[in-house]
Amino acid sequence: MYTQAMDLDRSATPADATFTSEEQAFNARIARDEKIEPNDWMPESYRSTLIRQISQHAHSEVVGMLPEGGWITRAPSLKRKEILLAKVQDEGGHGLYLYAAAETLGVCRAELIDALHSGRAKYSSIFNYPTLTWADIGMIGWLVDGAAIMNQVPLCRCSYGPYARAMIRICKEESFHQRQGFDIVHTLVRGTPEQRRMAQESLERWWWPTLMMFGPHDKDSTHTAQATAWGIKRITNDDLRQKFVDVTVPQAEYLGLEIPDPELRWNPERGHYDFGPIPWDEFWRVVKGDGPCNKERMAARIQAFEEGRWVREAAAAHAAKARARAAAASVASEEAAA
Ligand code: 3HC
């Protein structure tokens, strides 16, 4: 359902004489759809674009643990608790693969985390909304993870090897996350009238913020054109958003839930659903730090980072001792052999 056609039109890839020979070779590799690996030559702007996008993505995964983490102790059954625990743990793992992929570009994780904590780095707007009811956990899985997969499946074929490979496993796990969310919502809509109302009320709060996750319209997107030319982005923000709406509307109909958009209707000429205007003022307010939970999310991350400091220090001291012991043992064995 979330699989997509991703062949790029490379006919416009520039190879003219204004490029250095290194740039021409790089552009030719991109045009042949080859993967770029960490030790390969790459333009500095390609490197910095990747560091920005991959680290924002990593931050989103880690901050994304917070809205759901608070529900682990309140999940309505042991089975739901186990599933949610595994899901939140998966998000932490995704953050880890992505920080590691960013580090292959020559930045260190401490710098990236410092940029997050000091407010210089962005993370996904969606995680600045509160989870008020259990239905919100279903909505995050069904809608937010559904949108995440739609955006992330094309990244499995992005031009930078370590990012593309990290995304393959992440997408497999996201697919499980989406299904567990749909299952929660499906259970609620077959429950009591109060549970159905809870699901409908939650959909009304999460629908528009989910559409915002795909980023600004293509005409207002700073990075789409260049990122697409480099094969980092394969499908634009607007096209991914449209695909998401097209697959999600029939799912909402099946669930008997009403999407809160009076302008939503099938357009037979376009072969897509038309939908109403996205509240971009709200999106930019949230991105700039003034969403319902921005301050709470950052405070929780900084507290977790400070409380984990002694663990990182102990692990680093242990690793340094192990290295020193291994070095001493190798000197001793060389002396014995001499
Ligand atoms: N939230 C916060 N900032 C956003 C945003 C969003 N939803 N969408 C766009 N922006 C920011 C961009 O980062 C950029 O800011 P910058 O120039 O300061 O970095 C600015 O708005 C302009 O947007 P662009 O369209 O030009 O930016 P991109 O080309 O980077 O496109 C993107 C944005 C589509 C999010 C792209 O970066 C991307 O595909 N990233 C990888 C996937 C990702 O990060 N997903 C986040 C969610 S992860 C998740 O949901 C976890 C799951 O477990 C639930």
Residues whose N, C-alpha, C, O or C-beta is under 5 A from the ligand:
A	BS01	3HC	Q53 Q56 H57 S60 E61 G64 E91 K122 Y123 S124 S125 V144 D145 A148 M212 M213 F214 G215 P216 S221 T222 H223 T224 V287
